Amino acid sequence: MYAFGDLWLVAEAGKTYTVKAESKGYSVHFWIEDTEGKVVGGIKGSDDEPTEHES
């Protein structure tokens, strides 16, 4: 099995980011955090994806 999808990311030059993931059964949730723990990326269309006005 495999899957593919688009990502969103709000990044700044010079910062460090970590990709995190959590699996439950056949589902995988993953997101991208900055060093302060703020979510700055994830799957396109997710509830936490910023709108154009928030970027």
Chimera marker file (.cmm) of the C-alpha trace (Angstrom):
<marker_set name="trace">
<marker id="1" x="0.000" y="0.000" z="0.000" r="1" g="1" b="0" radius="0.5"/>
<marker id="2" x="1.012" y="3.562" z="-0.519" r="1" g="1" b="0" radius="0.5"/>
<marker id="3" x="-0.519" y="7.004" z="-0.519" r="1" g="1" b="0" radius="0.5"/>
<marker id="4" x="0.348" y="10.416" z="-1.803" r="1" g="1" b="0" radius="0.5"/>
<marker id="5" x="-0.891" y="13.931" z="-1.218" r="1" g="1" b="0" radius="0.5"/>
<marker id="6" x="-0.068" y="17.598" z="-1.206" r="1" g="1" b="0" radius="0.5"/>
<marker id="7" x="1.420" y="19.478" z="1.733" r="1" g="1" b="0" radius="0.5"/>
<marker id="8" x="1.173" y="23.000" z="3.044" r="1" g="1" b="0" radius="0.5"/>
<marker id="9" x="4.061" y="24.704" z="4.832" r="1" g="1" b="0" radius="0.5"/>
<marker id="10" x="4.592" y="28.183" z="6.289" r="1" g="1" b="0" radius="0.5"/>
<marker id="11" x="8.372" y="28.388" z="6.747" r="1" g="1" b="0" radius="0.5"/>
<marker id="12" x="10.976" y="31.050" z="7.347" r="1" g="1" b="0" radius="0.5"/>
<marker id="13" x="14.593" y="31.026" z="6.181" r="1" g="1" b="0" radius="0.5"/>
<marker id="14" x="17.069" y="30.007" z="8.860" r="1" g="1" b="0" radius="0.5"/>
<marker id="15" x="14.594" y="28.163" z="11.097" r="1" g="1" b="0" radius="0.5"/>
<marker id="16" x="14.616" y="24.448" z="11.917" r="1" g="1" b="0" radius="0.5"/>
<marker id="17" x="11.541" y="22.245" z="11.434" r="1" g="1" b="0" radius="0.5"/>
<marker id="18" x="10.607" y="18.698" z="12.440" r="1" g="1" b="0" radius="0.5"/>
<marker id="19" x="8.186" y="16.344" z="10.700" r="1" g="1" b="0" radius="0.5"/>
<marker id="20" x="6.104" y="14.421" z="13.234" r="1" g="1" b="0" radius="0.5"/>
<marker id="21" x="3.766" y="11.481" z="12.684" r="1" g="1" b="0" radius="0.5"/>
<marker id="22" x="1.256" y="9.367" z="14.570" r="1" g="1" b="0" radius="0.5"/>
<marker id="23" x="-0.291" y="6.145" z="13.293" r="1" g="1" b="0" radius="0.5"/>
<marker id="24" x="-3.495" y="4.435" z="14.349" r="1" g="1" b="0" radius="0.5"/>
<marker id="25" x="-4.477" y="1.291" z="12.510" r="1" g="1" b="0" radius="0.5"/>
<marker id="26" x="-4.373" y="2.056" z="8.803" r="1" g="1" b="0" radius="0.5"/>
<marker id="27" x="-4.347" y="5.840" z="9.306" r="1" g="1" b="0" radius="0.5"/>
<marker id="28" x="-1.325" y="8.104" z="9.575" r="1" g="1" b="0" radius="0.5"/>
<marker id="29" x="-1.490" y="11.710" z="10.719" r="1" g="1" b="0" radius="0.5"/>
<marker id="30" x="1.572" y="13.864" z="10.232" r="1" g="1" b="0" radius="0.5"/>
<marker id="31" x="2.448" y="17.504" z="10.654" r="1" g="1" b="0" radius="0.5"/>
<marker id="32" x="5.437" y="19.838" z="10.653" r="1" g="1" b="0" radius="0.5"/>
<marker id="33" x="6.462" y="21.829" z="13.751" r="1" g="1" b="0" radius="0.5"/>
<marker id="34" x="8.967" y="24.598" z="14.383" r="1" g="1" b="0" radius="0.5"/>
<marker id="35" x="11.364" y="24.422" z="17.354" r="1" g="1" b="0" radius="0.5"/>
<marker id="36" x="8.757" y="26.086" z="19.602" r="1" g="1" b="0" radius="0.5"/>
<marker id="37" x="6.185" y="23.340" z="18.892" r="1" g="1" b="0" radius="0.5"/>
<marker id="38" x="3.984" y="25.495" z="16.642" r="1" g="1" b="0" radius="0.5"/>
<marker id="39" x="2.386" y="23.578" z="13.746" r="1" g="1" b="0" radius="0.5"/>
<marker id="40" x="3.630" y="25.162" z="10.521" r="1" g="1" b="0" radius="0.5"/>
<marker id="41" x="2.715" y="22.468" z="7.996" r="1" g="1" b="0" radius="0.5"/>
<marker id="42" x="0.660" y="19.405" z="7.239" r="1" g="1" b="0" radius="0.5"/>
<marker id="43" x="-1.624" y="17.770" z="4.694" r="1" g="1" b="0" radius="0.5"/>
<marker id="44" x="-3.270" y="20.191" z="2.277" r="1" g="1" b="0" radius="0.5"/>
<marker id="45" x="-6.938" y="20.549" z="3.167" r="1" g="1" b="0" radius="0.5"/>
<marker id="46" x="-6.444" y="19.761" z="6.859" r="1" g="1" b="0" radius="0.5"/>
<marker id="47" x="-8.374" y="21.735" z="9.464" r="1" g="1" b="0" radius="0.5"/>
<marker id="48" x="-5.222" y="23.568" z="10.599" r="1" g="1" b="0" radius="0.5"/>
<marker id="49" x="-4.186" y="24.730" z="7.115" r="1" g="1" b="0" radius="0.5"/>
<marker id="50" x="-4.068" y="28.543" z="7.103" r="1" g="1" b="0" radius="0.5"/>
<marker id="51" x="-6.151" y="30.503" z="4.628" r="1" g="1" b="0" radius="0.5"/>
<marker id="52" x="-4.481" y="32.934" z="2.237" r="1" g="1" b="0" radius="0.5"/>
<marker id="53" x="-5.346" y="35.754" z="4.634" r="1" g="1" b="0" radius="0.5"/>
<marker id="54" x="-3.483" y="34.083" z="7.523" r="1" g="1" b="0" radius="0.5"/>
<marker id="55" x="-0.254" y="33.336" z="5.617" r="1" g="1" b="0" radius="0.5"/>
<link id1="1" id2="2" r="1" g="1" b="0" radius="0.2"/>
<link id1="2" id2="3" r="1" g="1" b="0" radius="0.2"/>
<link id1="3" id2="4" r="1" g="1" b="0" radius="0.2"/>
<link id1="4" id2="5" r="1" g="1" b="0" radius="0.2"/>
<link id1="5" id2="6" r="1" g="1" b="0" radius="0.2"/>
<link id1="6" id2="7" r="1" g="1" b="0" radius="0.2"/>
<link id1="7" id2="8" r="1" g="1" b="0" radius="0.2"/>
<link id1="8" id2="9" r="1" g="1" b="0" radius="0.2"/>
<link id1="9" id2="10" r="1" g="1" b="0" radius="0.2"/>
<link id1="10" id2="11" r="1" g="1" b="0" radius="0.2"/>
<link id1="11" id2="12" r="1" g="1" b="0" radius="0.2"/>
<link id1="12" id2="13" r="1" g="1" b="0" radius="0.2"/>
<link id1="13" id2="14" r="1" g="1" b="0" radius="0.2"/>
<link id1="14" id2="15" r="1" g="1" b="0" radius="0.2"/>
<link id1="15" id2="16" r="1" g="1" b="0" radius="0.2"/>
<link id1="16" id2="17" r="1" g="1" b="0" radius="0.2"/>
<link id1="17" id2="18" r="1" g="1" b="0" radius="0.2"/>
<link id1="18" id2="19" r="1" g="1" b="0" radius="0.2"/>
<link id1="19" id2="20" r="1" g="1" b="0" radius="0.2"/>
<link id1="20" id2="21" r="1" g="1" b="0" radius="0.2"/>
<link id1="21" id2="22" r="1" g="1" b="0" radius="0.2"/>
<link id1="22" id2="23" r="1" g="1" b="0" radius="0.2"/>
<link id1="23" id2="24" r="1" g="1" b="0" radius="0.2"/>
<link id1="24" id2="25" r="1" g="1" b="0" radius="0.2"/>
<link id1="25" id2="26" r="1" g="1" b="0" radius="0.2"/>
<link id1="26" id2="27" r="1" g="1" b="0" radius="0.2"/>
<link id1="27" id2="28" r="1" g="1" b="0" radius="0.2"/>
<link id1="28" id2="29" r="1" g="1" b="0" radius="0.2"/>
<link id1="29" id2="30" r="1" g="1" b="0" radius="0.2"/>
<link id1="30" id2="31" r="1" g="1" b="0" radius="0.2"/>
<link id1="31" id2="32" r="1" g="1" b="0" radius="0.2"/>
<link id1="32" id2="33" r="1" g="1" b="0" radius="0.2"/>
<link id1="33" id2="34" r="1" g="1" b="0" radius="0.2"/>
<link id1="34" id2="35" r="1" g="1" b="0" radius="0.2"/>
<link id1="35" id2="36" r="1" g="1" b="0" radius="0.2"/>
<link id1="36" id2="37" r="1" g="1" b="0" radius="0.2"/>
<link id1="37" id2="38" r="1" g="1" b="0" radius="0.2"/>
<link id1="38" id2="39" r="1" g="1" b="0" radius="0.2"/>
<link id1="39" id2="40" r="1" g="1" b="0" radius="0.2"/>
<link id1="40" id2="41" r="1" g="1" b="0" radius="0.2"/>
<link id1="41" id2="42" r="1" g="1" b="0" radius="0.2"/>
<link id1="42" id2="43" r="1" g="1" b="0" radius="0.2"/>
<link id1="43" id2="44" r="1" g="1" b="0" radius="0.2"/>
<link id1="44" id2="45" r="1" g="1" b="0" radius="0.2"/>
<link id1="45" id2="46" r="1" g="1" b="0" radius="0.2"/>
<link id1="46" id2="47" r="1" g="1" b="0" radius="0.2"/>
<link id1="47" id2="48" r="1" g="1" b="0" radius="0.2"/>
<link id1="48" id2="49" r="1" g="1" b="0" radius="0.2"/>
<link id1="49" id2="50" r="1" g="1" b="0" radius="0.2"/>
<link id1="50" id2="51" r="1" g="1" b="0" radius="0.2"/>
<link id1="51" id2="52" r="1" g="1" b="0" radius="0.2"/>
<link id1="52" id2="53" r="1" g="1" b="0" radius="0.2"/>
<link id1="53" id2="54" r="1" g="1" b="0" radius="0.2"/>
<link id1="54" id2="55" r="1" g="1" b="0" radius="0.2"/>
</marker_set>
